[in-house]
Amino acid sequence: MDVAILSVSLNVYSTARIAEEFERAGHFVEHVDHTKCSVQLGGDRPEIYMEAENITDEFDAIVPRIGTTVTRHGAAIVKQFELNNIFTTAKSLGITRARNKVATLQMMSQKGIPVPKTVFSINPYNVEGQIELLGGAPVIIKLQEGTQGKGVILAESKKSAKSVIDTLYNMNTSILLQEYIADANGEDLRIIVVGKKIVASMKRTSGLDDFRSNVHRGAAVEAVQLTPREKFIAINATKHLGLGVAGVDLIRSKNGPLLIEVNASPGLQGIEAATGINVAKHIVRYVEKHGRNSRKQF
Ligand code: ADP
């Protein structure tokens, strides 16, 4: 197969690993920087270009690894491949939804997937009421489009929560407020789903002086056994968002697992190291199963 990896750089572990496994399986892989892509509409048919090269009919499948900075453009490029009937491991709608924590949580709660109690608003005159809706302090305040734990604030008292929320509202920053799940104990689960199957899962444990268990913040990682309920949540969250490949983050509360977020381009380094599982190879197998079929329909 001819496969495009849509990414700004091949020089990141996950992208390089996926490319390596495609090549090892005998496929042809091309790195397509979606920030250099353009789409031409209004002609005989929509055409996709990477700089001057017409790549409309080049690929049997695409693997989007769209980062956090150019999500909208990246999703539009993915959408065009989708409209041209090229198989993608992540639909553009899924990428856009997963990028936005509020959109993800709205969809999850509609589908009956448990999430922490969450409030979002833009009303700066009712901050106390919003904190009360969560049962008071401590509360978590999150930037709606933050990643890697940047933009996740723990406000331990009502006073500090109020001042931080006031400030963010005044800066016109989109935030959400969430109950602080103390029983998560600075731990969360990262579950990799590929094509309706869980292929790897790990527990991330934050350092003593942090509640955020992001690998980029130096969390320790180890393989973990999931409960049937956790598996059910991870698979269904991925399905409902419209993603073929996803990293689902859960925390364990005393009332059961809660979904925190879903990542449409999950990093592979931490999970492959923690579990010894070749996650990239699972992605290749998934594309092999679906890629060509979609092309035949074209
Ligand atoms: P990011 O997208 O920036 O990684 P997350 O929403 O995943 O932000 O939060 C980062 C980390 O903070 C999570 O992995 C988890 O360890 C912790 N965390 C997030 N939400 C809560 C919460 N409501 N209660 C307790 N810990 C939380």
py3Dmol code that shows the C-alpha trace and the ligand (Angstrom):
import py3Dmol

protein = """\
ATOM      1  CA  MET A   1       0.000   0.000   0.000  1.00  0.00           C
ATOM      2  CA  ASP A   2       0.922   3.633  -0.356  1.00  0.00           C
ATOM      3  CA  VAL A   3       0.379   5.286   2.984  1.00  0.00           C
ATOM      4  CA  ALA A   4       0.672   8.932   3.966  1.00  0.00           C
ATOM      5  CA  ILE A   5       1.513   9.923   7.506  1.00  0.00           C
ATOM      6  CA  LEU A   6       0.142  13.412   8.019  1.00  0.00           C
ATOM      7  CA  SER A   7       2.414  15.114  10.464  1.00  0.00           C
ATOM      8  CA  VAL A   8       4.480  18.263  10.731  1.00  0.00           C
ATOM      9  CA  SER A   9       7.597  16.223  11.327  1.00  0.00           C
ATOM     10  CA  LEU A  10       8.863  12.680  10.905  1.00  0.00           C
ATOM     11  CA  ASN A  11      11.371  13.458  13.605  1.00  0.00           C
ATOM     12  CA  VAL A  12       9.124  12.541  16.478  1.00  0.00           C
ATOM     13  CA  TYR A  13       9.205   9.112  18.050  1.00  0.00           C
ATOM     14  CA  SER A  14       5.605   8.124  17.317  1.00  0.00           C
ATOM     15  CA  THR A  15       5.569   9.195  13.685  1.00  0.00           C
ATOM     16  CA  ALA A  16       8.961   7.615  13.056  1.00  0.00           C
ATOM     17  CA  ARG A  17       7.838   4.358  14.690  1.00  0.00           C
ATOM     18  CA  ILE A  18       4.665   4.166  12.609  1.00  0.00           C
ATOM     19  CA  ALA A  19       6.641   4.844   9.400  1.00  0.00           C
ATOM     20  CA  GLU A  20       9.201   2.209  10.391  1.00  0.00           C
ATOM     21  CA  GLU A  21       6.538  -0.474  10.941  1.00  0.00           C
ATOM     22  CA  PHE A  22       4.826   0.297   7.628  1.00  0.00           C
ATOM     23  CA  GLU A  23       8.146  -0.064   5.832  1.00  0.00           C
ATOM     24  CA  ARG A  24       8.971  -3.248   7.685  1.00  0.00           C
ATOM     25  CA  ALA A  25       5.638  -4.676   6.486  1.00  0.00           C
ATOM     26  CA  GLY A  26       6.568  -3.854   2.881  1.00  0.00           C
ATOM     27  CA  HIS A  27       4.492  -0.722   2.366  1.00  0.00           C
ATOM     28  CA  PHE A  28       5.483   2.564   0.867  1.00  0.00           C
ATOM     29  CA  VAL A  29       5.225   5.433   3.335  1.00  0.00           C
ATOM     30  CA  GLU A  30       5.331   9.097   2.593  1.00  0.00           C
ATOM     31  CA  HIS A  31       5.525  11.864   5.116  1.00  0.00           C
ATOM     32  CA  VAL A  32       2.999  14.547   4.257  1.00  0.00           C
ATOM     33  CA  ASP A  33       3.288  17.773   6.177  1.00  0.00           C
ATOM     34  CA  HIS A  34      -0.344  18.910   6.354  1.00  0.00           C
ATOM     35  CA  THR A  35       0.728  22.485   7.023  1.00  0.00           C
ATOM     36  CA  LYS A  36       2.189  22.468   3.498  1.00  0.00           C
ATOM     37  CA  CYS A  37      -0.957  20.992   1.948  1.00  0.00           C
ATOM     38  CA  SER A  38      -3.632  22.872   0.104  1.00  0.00           C
ATOM     39  CA  VAL A  39      -6.949  21.854  -1.358  1.00  0.00           C
ATOM     40  CA  GLN A  40      -8.295  23.149  -4.627  1.00  0.00           C
ATOM     41  CA  LEU A  41     -12.071  23.270  -4.934  1.00  0.00           C
ATOM     42  CA  GLY A  42     -14.305  24.435  -7.756  1.00  0.00           C
ATOM     43  CA  GLY A  43     -12.536  22.547 -10.547  1.00  0.00           C
ATOM     44  CA  ASP A  44     -13.658  19.232 -12.061  1.00  0.00           C
ATOM     45  CA  ARG A  45     -13.044  17.557  -8.738  1.00  0.00           C
ATOM     46  CA  PRO A  46     -11.340  18.493  -5.469  1.00  0.00           C
ATOM     47  CA  GLU A  47      -7.559  18.175  -5.631  1.00  0.00           C
ATOM     48  CA  ILE A  48      -5.116  17.894  -2.746  1.00  0.00           C
ATOM     49  CA  TYR A  49      -1.649  19.353  -3.133  1.00  0.00           C
ATOM     50  CA  MET A  50       1.470  19.097  -1.035  1.00  0.00           C
ATOM     51  CA  GLU A  51       3.238  22.269  -2.110  1.00  0.00           C
ATOM     52  CA  ALA A  52       3.290  21.902  -5.943  1.00  0.00           C
ATOM     53  CA  GLU A  53       2.724  18.125  -6.037  1.00  0.00           C
ATOM     54  CA  ASN A  54      -0.757  16.810  -6.707  1.00  0.00           C
ATOM     55  CA  ILE A  55      -1.282  14.030  -4.141  1.00  0.00           C
ATOM     56  CA  THR A  56      -5.029  13.501  -4.676  1.00  0.00           C
ATOM     57  CA  ASP A  57      -4.625   9.930  -5.925  1.00  0.00           C
ATOM     58  CA  GLU A  58      -1.323   9.022  -4.327  1.00  0.00           C
ATOM     59  CA  PHE A  59      -2.446   7.061  -1.292  1.00  0.00           C
ATOM     60  CA  ASP A  60      -4.457   4.021  -0.250  1.00  0.00           C
ATOM     61  CA  ALA A  61      -4.711   5.241   3.336  1.00  0.00           C
ATOM     62  CA  ILE A  62      -3.702   8.119   5.568  1.00  0.00           C
ATOM     63  CA  VAL A  63      -2.586   8.137   9.185  1.00  0.00           C
ATOM     64  CA  PRO A  64      -3.199  11.614  10.602  1.00  0.00           C
ATOM     65  CA  ARG A  65      -0.874  12.675  13.395  1.00  0.00           C
ATOM     66  CA  ILE A  66      -2.283  16.151  13.691  1.00  0.00           C
ATOM     67  CA  GLY A  67      -0.694  18.153  16.470  1.00  0.00           C
ATOM     68  CA  THR A  68      -2.366  20.644  18.691  1.00  0.00           C
ATOM     69  CA  THR A  69      -1.408  23.844  16.916  1.00  0.00           C
ATOM     70  CA  VAL A  70      -2.895  23.448  13.443  1.00  0.00           C
ATOM     71  CA  THR A  71      -5.807  21.173  14.224  1.00  0.00           C
ATOM     72  CA  ARG A  72      -8.358  23.015  12.159  1.00  0.00           C
ATOM     73  CA  HIS A  73      -6.345  23.045   8.951  1.00  0.00           C
ATOM     74  CA  GLY A  74      -5.141  19.491   9.557  1.00  0.00           C
ATOM     75  CA  ALA A  75      -8.718  18.294  10.039  1.00  0.00           C
ATOM     76  CA  ALA A  76      -9.777  20.022   6.806  1.00  0.00           C
ATOM     77  CA  ILE A  77      -7.038  18.228   4.867  1.00  0.00           C
ATOM     78  CA  VAL A  78      -8.075  14.905   6.448  1.00  0.00           C
ATOM     79  CA  LYS A  79     -11.679  15.687   5.524  1.00  0.00           C
ATOM     80  CA  GLN A  80     -10.720  16.088   1.889  1.00  0.00           C
ATOM     81  CA  PHE A  81      -9.008  12.691   1.827  1.00  0.00           C
ATOM     82  CA  GLU A  82     -12.121  11.248   3.471  1.00  0.00           C
ATOM     83  CA  LEU A  83     -14.402  12.848   0.861  1.00  0.00           C
ATOM     84  CA  ASN A  84     -12.147  11.344  -1.812  1.00  0.00           C
ATOM     85  CA  ASN A  85     -12.788   7.913  -0.215  1.00  0.00           C
ATOM     86  CA  ILE A  86      -9.298   7.381   1.171  1.00  0.00           C
ATOM     87  CA  PHE A  87      -9.209   5.362   4.383  1.00  0.00           C
ATOM     88  CA  THR A  88      -8.092   7.326   7.436  1.00  0.00           C
ATOM     89  CA  THR A  89      -7.232   6.079  10.925  1.00  0.00           C
ATOM     90  CA  ALA A  90      -8.938   9.186  12.341  1.00  0.00           C
ATOM     91  CA  LYS A  91     -11.904  10.976  10.832  1.00  0.00           C
ATOM     92  CA  SER A  92     -11.678  14.746  10.705  1.00  0.00           C
ATOM     93  CA  LEU A  93     -14.728  15.133  12.933  1.00  0.00           C
ATOM     94  CA  GLY A  94     -13.145  12.879  15.545  1.00  0.00           C
ATOM     95  CA  ILE A  95      -9.917  14.890  15.457  1.00  0.00           C
ATOM     96  CA  THR A  96     -11.796  18.147  15.967  1.00  0.00           C
ATOM     97  CA  ARG A  97     -13.996  16.760  18.737  1.00  0.00           C
ATOM     98  CA  ALA A  98     -11.140  15.116  20.619  1.00  0.00           C
ATOM     99  CA  ARG A  99      -9.179  18.367  20.472  1.00  0.00           C
ATOM    100  CA  ASN A 100     -11.889  20.110  22.431  1.00  0.00           C
ATOM    101  CA  LYS A 101     -12.421  18.846  25.962  1.00  0.00           C
ATOM    102  CA  VAL A 102     -15.919  20.307  26.223  1.00  0.00           C
ATOM    103  CA  ALA A 103     -17.054  18.760  22.936  1.00  0.00           C
ATOM    104  CA  THR A 104     -15.631  15.400  24.027  1.00  0.00           C
ATOM    105  CA  LEU A 105     -17.316  15.501  27.431  1.00  0.00           C
ATOM    106  CA  GLN A 106     -20.641  16.596  25.942  1.00  0.00           C
ATOM    107  CA  MET A 107     -20.633  13.682  23.563  1.00  0.00           C
ATOM    108  CA  MET A 108     -19.518  11.249  26.245  1.00  0.00           C
ATOM    109  CA  SER A 109     -22.218  12.227  28.677  1.00  0.00           C
ATOM    110  CA  GLN A 110     -24.821  11.998  25.942  1.00  0.00           C
ATOM    111  CA  LYS A 111     -23.653   8.444  25.279  1.00  0.00           C
ATOM    112  CA  GLY A 112     -23.769   7.493  28.940  1.00  0.00           C
ATOM    113  CA  ILE A 113     -20.006   7.345  29.466  1.00  0.00           C
ATOM    114  CA  PRO A 114     -19.119   8.519  32.982  1.00  0.00           C
ATOM    115  CA  VAL A 115     -17.151  11.769  33.245  1.00  0.00           C
ATOM    116  CA  PRO A 116     -16.212  13.904  36.264  1.00  0.00           C
ATOM    117  CA  LYS A 117     -18.799  16.462  37.258  1.00  0.00           C
ATOM    118  CA  THR A 118     -18.021  19.371  34.909  1.00  0.00           C
ATOM    119  CA  VAL A 119     -19.317  22.908  34.435  1.00  0.00           C
ATOM    120  CA  PHE A 120     -18.593  25.199  31.526  1.00  0.00           C
ATOM    121  CA  SER A 121     -19.754  28.762  31.234  1.00  0.00           C
ATOM    122  CA  ILE A 122     -18.591  32.175  30.134  1.00  0.00           C
ATOM    123  CA  ASN A 123     -20.541  34.097  32.735  1.00  0.00           C
ATOM    124  CA  PRO A 124     -18.113  36.028  34.945  1.00  0.00           C
ATOM    125  CA  TYR A 125     -20.918  37.179  37.284  1.00  0.00           C
ATOM    126  CA  ASN A 126     -21.805  33.762  38.615  1.00  0.00           C
ATOM    127  CA  VAL A 127     -18.466  32.215  39.504  1.00  0.00           C
ATOM    128  CA  GLU A 128     -19.499  31.249  43.025  1.00  0.00           C
ATOM    129  CA  GLY A 129     -22.620  29.555  41.721  1.00  0.00           C
ATOM    130  CA  GLN A 130     -20.542  27.604  39.221  1.00  0.00           C
ATOM    131  CA  ILE A 131     -18.174  26.406  41.960  1.00  0.00           C
ATOM    132  CA  GLU A 132     -21.187  25.417  44.065  1.00  0.00           C
ATOM    133  CA  LEU A 133     -22.547  23.319  41.193  1.00  0.00           C
ATOM    134  CA  LEU A 134     -19.427  21.184  41.596  1.00  0.00           C
ATOM    135  CA  GLY A 135     -19.931  20.873  45.348  1.00  0.00           C
ATOM    136  CA  GLY A 136     -17.403  23.587  46.260  1.00  0.00           C
ATOM    137  CA  ALA A 137     -13.596  23.587  46.406  1.00  0.00           C
ATOM    138  CA  PRO A 138     -11.217  22.039  45.593  1.00  0.00           C
ATOM    139  CA  VAL A 139     -11.891  22.338  41.885  1.00  0.00           C
ATOM    140  CA  ILE A 140      -9.946  21.702  38.719  1.00  0.00           C
ATOM    141  CA  ILE A 141      -9.863  24.514  36.170  1.00  0.00           C
ATOM    142  CA  LYS A 142      -8.858  23.525  32.640  1.00  0.00           C
ATOM    143  CA  LEU A 143      -8.171  25.448  29.504  1.00  0.00           C
ATOM    144  CA  GLN A 144     -10.483  23.887  26.947  1.00  0.00           C
ATOM    145  CA  GLU A 145      -7.689  23.255  24.486  1.00  0.00           C
ATOM    146  CA  GLY A 146      -4.758  22.573  26.795  1.00  0.00           C
ATOM    147  CA  THR A 147      -2.486  19.562  26.390  1.00  0.00           C
ATOM    148  CA  GLN A 148       0.239  17.749  28.309  1.00  0.00           C
ATOM    149  CA  GLY A 149      -1.178  19.014  31.559  1.00  0.00           C
ATOM    150  CA  LYS A 150      -0.345  22.624  30.687  1.00  0.00           C
ATOM    151  CA  GLY A 151      -3.448  24.600  31.469  1.00  0.00           C
ATOM    152  CA  VAL A 152      -4.783  22.286  34.194  1.00  0.00           C
ATOM    153  CA  ILE A 153      -5.047  24.099  37.517  1.00  0.00           C
ATOM    154  CA  LEU A 154      -5.967  22.729  40.923  1.00  0.00           C
ATOM    155  CA  ALA A 155      -7.604  25.416  43.060  1.00  0.00           C
ATOM    156  CA  GLU A 156      -7.718  24.151  46.609  1.00  0.00           C
ATOM    157  CA  SER A 157      -9.907  26.834  48.125  1.00  0.00           C
ATOM    158  CA  LYS A 158     -12.976  28.642  46.943  1.00  0.00           C
ATOM    159  CA  LYS A 159     -11.069  31.926  47.197  1.00  0.00           C
ATOM    160  CA  SER A 160      -8.285  30.852  44.883  1.00  0.00           C
ATOM    161  CA  ALA A 161     -10.730  29.141  42.506  1.00  0.00           C
ATOM    162  CA  LYS A 162     -12.715  32.359  42.259  1.00  0.00           C
ATOM    163  CA  SER A 163      -9.709  34.546  41.512  1.00  0.00           C
ATOM    164  CA  VAL A 164      -8.269  32.170  38.915  1.00  0.00           C
ATOM    165  CA  ILE A 165     -11.639  31.744  37.171  1.00  0.00           C
ATOM    166  CA  ASP A 166     -12.260  35.520  37.253  1.00  0.00           C
ATOM    167  CA  THR A 167      -8.873  36.113  35.657  1.00  0.00           C
ATOM    168  CA  LEU A 168      -9.411  33.554  32.905  1.00  0.00           C
ATOM    169  CA  TYR A 169     -12.898  34.851  32.092  1.00  0.00           C
ATOM    170  CA  ASN A 170     -11.475  38.358  31.880  1.00  0.00           C
ATOM    171  CA  MET A 171      -8.831  37.144  29.471  1.00  0.00           C
ATOM    172  CA  ASN A 172     -11.605  35.614  27.315  1.00  0.00           C
ATOM    173  CA  THR A 173     -10.040  32.191  27.731  1.00  0.00           C
ATOM    174  CA  SER A 174     -12.329  29.194  27.255  1.00  0.00           C
ATOM    175  CA  ILE A 175     -12.204  27.051  30.359  1.00  0.00           C
ATOM    176  CA  LEU A 176     -14.072  24.292  32.068  1.00  0.00           C
ATOM    177  CA  LEU A 177     -14.444  23.588  35.753  1.00  0.00           C
ATOM    178  CA  GLN A 178     -14.350  20.104  37.136  1.00  0.00           C
ATOM    179  CA  GLU A 179     -14.687  18.390  40.465  1.00  0.00           C
ATOM    180  CA  TYR A 180     -11.289  17.357  41.775  1.00  0.00           C
ATOM    181  CA  ILE A 181     -11.128  13.577  41.988  1.00  0.00           C
ATOM    182  CA  ALA A 182      -8.809  13.232  44.974  1.00  0.00           C
ATOM    183  CA  ASP A 183      -9.148   9.442  45.034  1.00  0.00           C
ATOM    184  CA  ALA A 184      -7.414   9.302  41.620  1.00  0.00           C
ATOM    185  CA  ASN A 185      -4.312   9.805  43.742  1.00  0.00           C
ATOM    186  CA  GLY A 186      -2.300  11.460  40.981  1.00  0.00           C
ATOM    187  CA  GLU A 187      -2.783   8.427  38.757  1.00  0.00           C
ATOM    188  CA  ASP A 188      -4.533   7.946  35.462  1.00  0.00           C
ATOM    189  CA  LEU A 189      -4.877   5.259  32.841  1.00  0.00           C
ATOM    190  CA  ARG A 190      -3.874   5.650  29.214  1.00  0.00           C
ATOM    191  CA  ILE A 191      -5.549   3.096  26.995  1.00  0.00           C
ATOM    192  CA  ILE A 192      -4.666   2.674  23.333  1.00  0.00           C
ATOM    193  CA  VAL A 193      -7.549   1.575  21.152  1.00  0.00           C
ATOM    194  CA  VAL A 194      -6.911   0.480  17.568  1.00  0.00           C
ATOM    195  CA  GLY A 195      -9.920  -0.490  15.487  1.00  0.00           C
ATOM    196  CA  LYS A 196     -12.328  -1.382  18.311  1.00  0.00           C
ATOM    197  CA  LYS A 197      -9.671  -3.318  20.219  1.00  0.00           C
ATOM    198  CA  ILE A 198      -7.544  -2.390  23.173  1.00  0.00           C
ATOM    199  CA  VAL A 199      -3.949  -3.017  22.238  1.00  0.00           C
ATOM    200  CA  ALA A 200      -2.090  -1.575  25.238  1.00  0.00           C
ATOM    201  CA  SER A 201      -2.761   0.159  28.509  1.00  0.00           C
ATOM    202  CA  MET A 202      -0.663   1.768  31.173  1.00  0.00           C
ATOM    203  CA  LYS A 203      -0.968   3.530  34.475  1.00  0.00           C
ATOM    204  CA  ARG A 204       0.719   6.896  34.828  1.00  0.00           C
ATOM    205  CA  THR A 205       1.648   8.097  38.268  1.00  0.00           C
ATOM    206  CA  SER A 206       2.563  11.712  38.907  1.00  0.00           C
ATOM    207  CA  GLY A 207       5.427  12.843  41.055  1.00  0.00           C
ATOM    208  CA  LEU A 208       4.751  13.565  44.735  1.00  0.00           C
ATOM    209  CA  ASP A 209       4.369  17.281  44.174  1.00  0.00           C
ATOM    210  CA  ASP A 210       1.864  17.169  41.304  1.00  0.00           C
ATOM    211  CA  PHE A 211      -1.645  15.819  40.670  1.00  0.00           C
ATOM    212  CA  ARG A 212      -1.172  15.683  36.888  1.00  0.00           C
ATOM    213  CA  SER A 213       0.027  12.366  35.568  1.00  0.00           C
ATOM    214  CA  ASN A 214       1.222  13.466  32.124  1.00  0.00           C
ATOM    215  CA  VAL A 215       4.255  11.655  30.739  1.00  0.00           C
ATOM    216  CA  HIS A 216       5.593  15.010  29.529  1.00  0.00           C
ATOM    217  CA  ARG A 217       5.541  16.102  33.169  1.00  0.00           C
ATOM    218  CA  GLY A 218       7.720  13.196  34.200  1.00  0.00           C
ATOM    219  CA  ALA A 219       5.026  10.760  35.338  1.00  0.00           C
ATOM    220  CA  ALA A 220       6.123   7.182  35.976  1.00  0.00           C
ATOM    221  CA  VAL A 221       4.517   4.593  33.712  1.00  0.00           C
ATOM    222  CA  GLU A 222       3.723   0.908  34.118  1.00  0.00           C
ATOM    223  CA  ALA A 223       1.557  -1.648  32.326  1.00  0.00           C
ATOM    224  CA  VAL A 224      -1.842  -2.133  33.937  1.00  0.00           C
ATOM    225  CA  GLN A 225      -4.691  -4.646  33.843  1.00  0.00           C
ATOM    226  CA  LEU A 226      -8.017  -3.066  32.963  1.00  0.00           C
ATOM    227  CA  THR A 227     -11.399  -3.965  34.367  1.00  0.00           C
ATOM    228  CA  PRO A 228     -14.158  -4.932  31.909  1.00  0.00           C
ATOM    229  CA  ARG A 229     -15.859  -1.596  32.629  1.00  0.00           C
ATOM    230  CA  GLU A 230     -12.690   0.347  31.773  1.00  0.00           C
ATOM    231  CA  LYS A 231     -12.335  -1.596  28.538  1.00  0.00           C
ATOM    232  CA  PHE A 232     -15.952  -0.924  27.643  1.00  0.00           C
ATOM    233  CA  ILE A 233     -15.536   2.820  28.240  1.00  0.00           C
ATOM    234  CA  ALA A 234     -12.323   3.071  26.199  1.00  0.00           C
ATOM    235  CA  ILE A 235     -13.700   1.207  23.191  1.00  0.00           C
ATOM    236  CA  ASN A 236     -16.993   3.064  23.172  1.00  0.00           C
ATOM    237  CA  ALA A 237     -15.488   6.508  23.687  1.00  0.00           C
ATOM    238  CA  THR A 238     -13.257   5.912  20.658  1.00  0.00           C
ATOM    239  CA  LYS A 239     -16.157   4.662  18.581  1.00  0.00           C
ATOM    240  CA  HIS A 240     -18.481   7.539  19.491  1.00  0.00           C
ATOM    241  CA  LEU A 241     -15.847  10.140  18.642  1.00  0.00           C
ATOM    242  CA  GLY A 242     -15.277   8.561  15.227  1.00  0.00           C
ATOM    243  CA  LEU A 243     -11.637   7.589  15.738  1.00  0.00           C
ATOM    244  CA  GLY A 244      -9.950   4.399  14.540  1.00  0.00           C
ATOM    245  CA  VAL A 245      -6.898   4.944  16.706  1.00  0.00           C
ATOM    246  CA  ALA A 246      -7.074   6.760  20.023  1.00  0.00           C
ATOM    247  CA  GLY A 247      -5.495   7.199  23.419  1.00  0.00           C
ATOM    248  CA  VAL A 248      -8.220   7.265  26.042  1.00  0.00           C
ATOM    249  CA  ASP A 249      -7.459   8.727  29.467  1.00  0.00           C
ATOM    250  CA  LEU A 250      -9.431   7.537  32.479  1.00  0.00           C
ATOM    251  CA  ILE A 251      -9.102   8.121  36.178  1.00  0.00           C
ATOM    252  CA  ARG A 252     -10.190   5.657  38.813  1.00  0.00           C
ATOM    253  CA  SER A 253     -12.580   7.226  41.320  1.00  0.00           C
ATOM    254  CA  LYS A 254     -14.213   5.460  44.211  1.00  0.00           C
ATOM    255  CA  ASN A 255     -17.407   5.383  42.154  1.00  0.00           C
ATOM    256  CA  GLY A 256     -15.711   3.756  39.176  1.00  0.00           C
ATOM    257  CA  PRO A 257     -13.732   4.901  36.152  1.00  0.00           C
ATOM    258  CA  LEU A 258     -14.271   8.390  34.715  1.00  0.00           C
ATOM    259  CA  LEU A 259     -13.263   9.529  31.261  1.00  0.00           C
ATOM    260  CA  ILE A 260     -10.965  12.551  31.251  1.00  0.00           C
ATOM    261  CA  GLU A 261     -10.097  12.947  27.604  1.00  0.00           C
ATOM    262  CA  VAL A 262      -9.406  11.214  24.332  1.00  0.00           C
ATOM    263  CA  ASN A 263      -6.322  11.854  22.237  1.00  0.00           C
ATOM    264  CA  ALA A 264      -6.602  11.405  18.468  1.00  0.00           C
ATOM    265  CA  SER A 265      -2.805  11.196  17.983  1.00  0.00           C
ATOM    266  CA  PRO A 266      -1.616   9.351  21.074  1.00  0.00           C
ATOM    267  CA  GLY A 267       2.108   9.270  21.754  1.00  0.00           C
ATOM    268  CA  LEU A 268       3.653   5.820  21.445  1.00  0.00           C
ATOM    269  CA  GLN A 269       6.932   6.210  23.310  1.00  0.00           C
ATOM    270  CA  GLY A 270       5.634   5.937  26.880  1.00  0.00           C
ATOM    271  CA  ILE A 271       3.186   3.137  26.152  1.00  0.00           C
ATOM    272  CA  GLU A 272       5.573   1.022  24.067  1.00  0.00           C
ATOM    273  CA  ALA A 273       8.241   1.387  26.747  1.00  0.00           C
ATOM    274  CA  ALA A 274       5.879   0.621  29.625  1.00  0.00           C
ATOM    275  CA  THR A 275       4.201  -2.395  28.032  1.00  0.00           C
ATOM    276  CA  GLY A 276       6.733  -3.753  25.535  1.00  0.00           C
ATOM    277  CA  ILE A 277       3.867  -3.868  23.026  1.00  0.00           C
ATOM    278  CA  ASN A 278       4.477  -2.913  19.415  1.00  0.00           C
ATOM    279  CA  VAL A 279       1.592  -0.429  19.148  1.00  0.00           C
ATOM    280  CA  ALA A 280       2.806   0.910  15.779  1.00  0.00           C
ATOM    281  CA  LYS A 281       2.493  -2.592  14.304  1.00  0.00           C
ATOM    282  CA  HIS A 282      -1.119  -2.789  15.468  1.00  0.00           C
ATOM    283  CA  ILE A 283      -1.802   0.457  13.595  1.00  0.00           C
ATOM    284  CA  VAL A 284      -0.218  -1.034  10.451  1.00  0.00           C
ATOM    285  CA  ARG A 285      -2.383  -4.178  10.722  1.00  0.00           C
ATOM    286  CA  TYR A 286      -5.487  -2.039  11.155  1.00  0.00           C
ATOM    287  CA  VAL A 287      -4.684   0.013   8.045  1.00  0.00           C
ATOM    288  CA  GLU A 288      -3.909  -3.170   6.082  1.00  0.00           C
ATOM    289  CA  LYS A 289      -7.345  -4.469   6.957  1.00  0.00           C
ATOM    290  CA  HIS A 290      -9.204  -1.360   5.792  1.00  0.00           C
ATOM    291  CA  GLY A 291      -7.003   0.698   3.484  1.00  0.00           C
ATOM    292  CA  ARG A 292      -7.319  -1.063   0.177  1.00  0.00           C
ATOM    293  CA  ASN A 293     -11.037  -1.736   0.472  1.00  0.00           C
ATOM    294  CA  SER A 294     -11.860   1.924   0.620  1.00  0.00           C
ATOM    295  CA  ARG A 295      -9.771   2.543  -2.483  1.00  0.00           C
ATOM    296  CA  LYS A 296     -11.670  -0.063  -4.481  1.00  0.00           C
ATOM    297  CA  GLN A 297     -14.907   1.793  -3.850  1.00  0.00           C
ATOM    298  CA  PHE A 298     -13.416   4.969  -5.291  1.00  0.00           C
TER     299      PHE A 298
END
"""
ligand_1 = """\
27
ADP
P -4.184 17.496 29.316
O -5.033 17.328 28.095
O -3.509 18.815 29.369
O -3.305 16.312 29.555
P -6.041 16.436 31.253
O -7.460 16.855 31.291
O -5.754 15.102 30.663
O -5.207 17.575 30.521
O -5.443 16.491 32.717
C -4.075 16.262 32.993
C -3.936 15.332 34.185
O -4.496 15.935 35.360
C -4.679 14.008 34.009
O -3.900 13.066 33.333
C -4.978 13.617 35.443
O -3.869 12.971 36.025
C -5.163 14.964 36.153
N -6.590 15.324 36.218
C -7.328 15.822 35.213
N -8.608 16.043 35.597
C -8.688 15.683 36.889
C -9.751 15.692 37.866
N -10.973 16.120 37.583
N -9.455 15.229 39.121
C -8.191 14.804 39.431
N -7.160 14.788 38.562
C -7.390 15.211 37.305
"""
view = py3Dmol.view(width=600, height=400)
view.addModel(protein, "pdb")
view.setStyle({"model": 0}, {"cartoon": {"style": "trace"}})
view.addModel(ligand_1, "xyz")
view.setStyle({"model": 1}, {"stick": {}})
view.zoomTo()
view.show()
